[in-house]
């Protein structure tokens, strides 16, 4: 396996781990009816975690 392919594989694993971590965070926040602070087009917003979960389900 080439070094480039190893980097691609590592990137994919990191990306999958981050997606899982964010999903768990959104689940926890949604269970407590809380918001998550996000940046949308450079603007800081408080978004209900339930909305973010709905967006995740679409993708």
N, CA, C and O atoms as a Tinker XYZ file with bonds, in Angstrom:
   236  protein
     1  N      0.857000   -1.181000    0.000000    73     2
     2  CA     0.000000    0.000000    0.000000    64     1     3
     3  C      0.898000    1.238000    0.000000    63     2     4     5
     4  O      1.879000    1.306000    0.741000    81     3
     5  N      0.557000    2.196000   -0.825000    73     3     6
     6  CA     1.361000    3.410000   -0.921000    64     5     7
     7  C      1.076000    4.329000    0.264000    63     6     8     9
     8  O      0.070000    4.192000    0.959000    81     7
     9  N      1.983000    5.253000    0.464000    73     7    10
    10  CA     1.823000    6.222000    1.548000    64     9    11
    11  C      0.573000    7.070000    1.311000    63    10    12    13
    12  O     -0.158000    7.389000    2.249000    81    11
    13  N      0.337000    7.428000    0.053000    73    11    14
    14  CA    -0.842000    8.233000   -0.277000    64    13    15
    15  C     -2.121000    7.480000    0.079000    63    14    16    17
    16  O     -3.047000    8.066000    0.641000    81    15
    17  N     -2.179000    6.206000   -0.237000    73    15    18
    18  CA    -3.360000    5.402000    0.081000    64    17    19
    19  C     -3.540000    5.259000    1.590000    63    18    20    21
    20  O     -4.666000    5.257000    2.086000    81    19
    21  N     -2.432000    5.141000    2.317000    73    19    22
    22  CA    -2.508000    5.057000    3.781000    64    21    23
    23  C     -3.096000    6.344000    4.354000    63    22    24    25
    24  O     -3.894000    6.304000    5.291000    81    23
    25  N     -2.699000    7.487000    3.787000    73    23    26
    26  CA    -3.234000    8.766000    4.252000    64    25    27
    27  C     -4.720000    8.871000    3.962000    63    26    28    29
    28  O     -5.487000    9.366000    4.788000    81    27
    29  N     -5.126000    8.405000    2.792000    73    27    30
    30  CA    -6.545000    8.427000    2.434000    64    29    31
    31  C     -7.342000    7.553000    3.388000    63    30    32    33
    32  O     -8.408000    7.952000    3.858000    81    31
    33  N     -6.830000    6.360000    3.677000    73    31    34
    34  CA    -7.512000    5.451000    4.607000    64    33    35
    35  C     -7.607000    6.055000    6.002000    63    34    36    37
    36  O     -8.647000    5.961000    6.653000    81    35
    37  N     -6.520000    6.677000    6.463000    73    35    38
    38  CA    -6.519000    7.307000    7.779000    64    37    39
    39  C     -7.531000    8.449000    7.820000    63    38    40    41
    40  O     -8.270000    8.593000    8.794000    81    39
    41  N     -7.564000    9.256000    6.771000    73    39    42
    42  CA    -8.517000   10.360000    6.689000    64    41    43
    43  C     -9.947000    9.843000    6.787000    63    42    44    45
    44  O    -10.768000   10.415000    7.504000    81    43
    45  N    -10.244000    8.769000    6.074000    73    43    46
    46  CA   -11.597000    8.204000    6.096000    64    45    47
    47  C    -11.970000    7.715000    7.489000    63    46    48    49
    48  O    -13.109000    7.887000    7.922000    81    47
    49  N    -11.020000    7.106000    8.193000    73    47    50
    50  CA   -11.283000    6.627000    9.550000    64    49    51
    51  C    -11.538000    7.802000   10.499000    63    50    52    53
    52  O    -12.439000    7.754000   11.336000    81    51
    53  N    -10.734000    8.851000   10.356000    73    51    54
    54  CA   -10.906000   10.034000   11.204000    64    53    55
    55  C    -12.254000   10.681000   10.923000    63    54    56    57
    56  O    -12.970000   11.058000   11.850000    81    55
    57  N    -12.599000   10.809000    9.651000    73    55    58
    58  CA   -13.878000   11.408000    9.266000    64    57    59
    59  C    -15.054000   10.601000    9.826000    63    58    60    61
    60  O    -16.021000   11.180000   10.322000    81    59
    61  N    -14.977000    9.285000    9.749000    73    59    62
    62  CA   -16.049000    8.430000   10.276000    64    61    63
    63  C    -16.156000    8.589000   11.796000    63    62    64    65
    64  O    -17.259000    8.621000   12.341000    81    63
    65  N    -15.020000    8.686000   12.473000    73    63    66
    66  CA   -15.019000    8.870000   13.919000    64    65    67
    67  C    -15.633000   10.199000   14.327000    63    66    68    69
    68  O    -16.373000   10.272000   15.308000    81    67
    69  N    -15.328000   11.250000   13.573000    73    67    70
    70  CA   -15.901000   12.560000   13.872000    64    69    71
    71  C    -17.406000   12.570000   13.646000    63    70    72    73
    72  O    -18.151000   13.141000   14.442000    81    71
    73  N    -17.855000   11.943000   12.572000    73    71    74
    74  CA   -19.296000   11.873000   12.315000    64    73    75
    75  C    -20.017000   11.144000   13.444000    63    74    76    77
    76  O    -21.091000   11.562000   13.875000    81    75
    77  N    -19.421000   10.056000   13.917000    73    75    78
    78  CA   -20.016000    9.303000   15.017000    64    77    79
    79  C    -20.039000   10.135000   16.297000    63    78    80    81
    80  O    -21.033000   10.123000   17.024000    81    79
    81  N    -18.960000   10.854000   16.578000    73    79    82
    82  CA   -18.884000   11.682000   17.783000    64    81    83
    83  C    -19.929000   12.793000   17.744000    63    82    84    85
    84  O    -20.602000   13.050000   18.743000    81    83
    85  N    -20.069000   13.455000   16.589000    73    83    86
    86  CA   -21.081000   14.507000   16.474000    64    85    87
    87  C    -22.492000   13.935000   16.619000    63    86    88    89
    88  O    -23.354000   14.547000   17.249000    81    87
    89  N    -22.717000   12.774000   16.039000    73    87    90
    90  CA   -24.032000   12.149000   16.152000    64    89    91
    91  C    -24.363000   11.854000   17.613000    63    90    92    93
    92  O    -25.480000   12.113000   18.061000    81    91
    93  N    -23.412000   11.321000   18.346000    73    91    94
    94  CA   -23.634000   11.035000   19.770000    64    93    95
    95  C    -23.887000   12.328000   20.551000    63    94    96    97
    96  O    -24.735000   12.364000   21.443000    81    95
    97  N    -23.152000   13.381000   20.212000    73    95    98
    98  CA   -23.347000   14.670000   20.872000    64    97    99
    99  C    -24.755000   15.192000   20.621000    63    98   100   101
   100  O    -25.434000   15.640000   21.545000    81    99
   101  N    -25.194000   15.131000   19.355000    73    99   102
   102  CA   -26.536000   15.609000   19.012000    64   101   103
   103  C    -27.614000   14.788000   19.714000    63   102   104   105
   104  O    -28.617000   15.341000   20.165000    81   103
   105  N    -27.416000   13.476000   19.811000    73   103   106
   106  CA   -28.383000   12.631000   20.517000    64   105   107
   107  C    -28.492000   13.028000   21.986000    63   106   108   109
   108  O    -29.588000   13.131000   22.536000    81   107
   109  N    -27.347000   13.246000   22.606000    73   107   110
   110  CA   -27.331000   13.613000   24.018000    64   109   111
   111  C    -27.987000   14.980000   24.231000    63   110   112   113
   112  O    -28.790000   15.156000   25.146000    81   111
   113  N    -27.639000   15.930000   23.387000    73   111   114
   114  CA   -28.219000   17.269000   23.510000    64   113   115
   115  C    -29.720000   17.245000   23.222000    63   114   116   117
   116  O    -30.488000   17.925000   23.902000    81   115
   117  N    -30.144000   16.472000   22.229000    73   115   118
   118  CA   -31.571000   16.388000   21.886000    64   117   119
   119  C    -32.363000   15.765000   23.028000    63   118   120   121
   120  O    -33.489000   16.182000   23.298000    81   119
   121  N    -31.789000   14.776000   23.698000    73   119   122
   122  CA   -32.478000   14.126000   24.819000    64   121   123
   123  C    -32.736000   15.117000   25.945000    63   122   124   125
   124  O    -33.708000   14.984000   26.689000    81   123
   125  N    -31.854000   16.121000   26.069000    73   123   126
   126  CA   -32.009000   17.141000   27.103000    64   125   127
   127  C    -32.656000   18.418000   26.568000    63   126   128   129
   128  O    -32.712000   19.435000   27.260000    81   127
   129  N    -33.149000   18.350000   25.316000    73   127   130
   130  CA   -33.788000   19.493000   24.670000    64   129   131
   131  C    -32.883000   20.724000   24.669000    63   130   132   133
   132  O    -33.327000   21.825000   24.996000    81   131
   133  N    -31.622000   20.537000   24.302000    73   131   134
   134  CA   -30.627000   21.609000   24.311000    64   133   135
   135  C    -30.261000   22.023000   22.888000    63   134   136   137
   136  O    -30.634000   21.373000   21.911000    81   135
   137  N    -29.522000   23.119000   22.805000    73   135   138
   138  CA   -29.048000   23.611000   21.516000    64   137   139
   139  C    -27.561000   23.321000   21.374000    63   138   140   141
   140  O    -26.868000   23.015000   22.344000    81   139
   141  N    -27.098000   23.428000   20.142000    73   139   142
   142  CA   -25.683000   23.260000   19.828000    64   141   143
   143  C    -25.232000   24.550000   19.154000    63   142   144   145
   144  O    -25.944000   25.090000   18.307000    81   143
   145  N    -24.054000   25.044000   19.525000    73   143   146
   146  CA   -23.519000   26.256000   18.926000    64   145   147
   147  C    -22.772000   25.864000   17.653000    63   146   148   149
   148  O    -21.853000   25.045000   17.685000    81   147
   149  N    -23.184000   26.466000   16.524000    73   147   150
   150  CA   -22.563000   26.171000   15.238000    64   149   151
   151  C    -22.285000   27.474000   14.498000    63   150   152   153
   152  O    -22.828000   28.527000   14.832000    81   151
   153  N    -21.436000   27.380000   13.495000    73   151   154
   154  CA   -21.155000   28.513000   12.629000    64   153   155
   155  C    -21.837000   28.265000   11.290000    63   154   156   157
   156  O    -21.575000   27.261000   10.627000    81   155
   157  N    -22.704000   29.177000   10.901000    73   155   158
   158  CA   -23.400000   29.088000    9.623000    64   157   159
   159  C    -23.031000   30.331000    8.825000    63   158   160   161
   160  O    -23.408000   31.450000    9.171000    81   159
   161  N    -22.286000   30.108000    7.752000    73   159   162
   162  CA   -21.787000   31.210000    6.915000    64   161   163
   163  C    -21.034000   32.250000    7.747000    63   162   164   165
   164  O    -21.179000   33.454000    7.535000    81   163
   165  N    -20.236000   31.770000    8.687000    73   163   166
   166  CA   -19.425000   32.651000    9.525000    64   165   167
   167  C    -20.169000   33.291000   10.678000    63   166   168   169
   168  O    -19.577000   34.049000   11.447000    81   167
   169  N    -21.441000   33.006000   10.814000    73   167   170
   170  CA   -22.242000   33.576000   11.891000    64   169   171
   171  C    -22.512000   32.507000   12.943000    63   170   172   173
   172  O    -22.930000   31.397000   12.615000    81   171
   173  N    -22.272000   32.844000   14.200000    73   171   174
   174  CA   -22.475000   31.902000   15.302000    64   173   175
   175  C    -23.960000   31.828000   15.622000    63   174   176   177
   176  O    -24.616000   32.848000   15.829000    81   175
   177  N    -24.482000   30.599000   15.659000    73   175   178
   178  CA   -25.908000   30.406000   15.926000    64   177   179
   179  C    -26.100000   29.271000   16.928000    63   178   180   181
   180  O    -25.279000   28.359000   17.022000    81   179
   181  N    -27.193000   29.347000   17.667000    73   179   182
   182  CA   -27.611000   28.274000   18.561000    64   181   183
   183  C    -28.731000   27.526000   17.840000    63   182   184   185
   184  O    -29.800000   28.081000   17.584000    81   183
   185  N    -28.470000   26.263000   17.518000    73   183   186
   186  CA   -29.426000   25.466000   16.760000    64   185   187
   187  C    -29.896000   24.306000   17.634000    63   186   188   189
   188  O    -29.074000   23.626000   18.249000    81   187
   189  N    -31.208000   24.071000   17.698000    73   187   190
   190  CA   -31.686000   22.920000   18.474000    64   189   191
   191  C    -31.062000   21.624000   17.943000    63   190   192   193
   192  O    -31.000000   21.407000   16.733000    81   191
   193  N    -30.612000   20.785000   18.841000    73   191   194
   194  CA   -29.956000   19.540000   18.455000    64   193   195
   195  C    -30.882000   18.653000   17.629000    63   194   196   197
   196  O    -30.421000   17.912000   16.762000    81   195
   197  N    -32.156000   18.725000   17.888000    73   195   198
   198  CA   -33.121000   17.912000   17.124000    64   197   199
   199  C    -33.110000   18.289000   15.642000    63   198   200   201
   200  O    -33.266000   17.426000   14.778000    81   199
   201  N    -32.928000   19.571000   15.351000    73   199   202
   202  CA   -32.846000   20.001000   13.956000    64   201   203
   203  C    -31.586000   19.441000   13.290000    63   202   204   205
   204  O    -31.617000   19.030000   12.130000    81   203
   205  N    -30.493000   19.431000   14.028000    73   203   206
   206  CA   -29.249000   18.904000   13.479000    64   205   207
   207  C    -29.360000   17.401000   13.225000    63   206   208   209
   208  O    -28.807000   16.892000   12.250000    81   207
   209  N    -30.064000   16.700000   14.088000    73   207   210
   210  CA   -30.282000   15.269000   13.880000    64   209   211
   211  C    -31.106000   15.038000   12.618000    63   210   212   213
   212  O    -30.825000   14.119000   11.848000    81   211
   213  N    -32.111000   15.861000   12.410000    73   211   214
   214  CA   -32.928000   15.732000   11.205000    64   213   215
   215  C    -32.086000   15.964000    9.956000    63   214   216   217
   216  O    -32.249000   15.265000    8.956000    81   215
   217  N    -31.189000   16.939000   10.010000    73   215   218
   218  CA   -30.298000   17.220000    8.875000    64   217   219
   219  C    -29.367000   16.048000    8.616000    63   218   220   221
   220  O    -29.110000   15.697000    7.464000    81   219
   221  N    -28.862000   15.442000    9.680000    73   219   222
   222  CA   -27.970000   14.283000    9.535000    64   221   223
   223  C    -28.691000   13.142000    8.866000    63   222   224   225
   224  O    -28.111000   12.441000    8.037000    81   223
   225  N    -29.946000   12.942000    9.211000    73   223   226
   226  CA   -30.709000   11.836000    8.631000    64   225   227
   227  C    -30.905000   12.006000    7.121000    63   226   228   229
   228  O    -30.991000   11.019000    6.389000    81   227
   229  N    -30.974000   13.249000    6.661000    73   227   230
   230  CA   -31.141000   13.520000    5.244000    64   229   231
   231  C    -29.910000   13.126000    4.437000    63   230   232   233
   232  O    -30.018000   12.757000    3.268000    81   231
   233  N    -28.729000   13.208000    5.071000    73   231   234
   234  CA   -27.478000   12.948000    4.352000    64   233   235
   235  C    -27.059000   11.571000    4.647000    63   234   236
   236  O    -26.026000   11.121000    4.151000    81   235
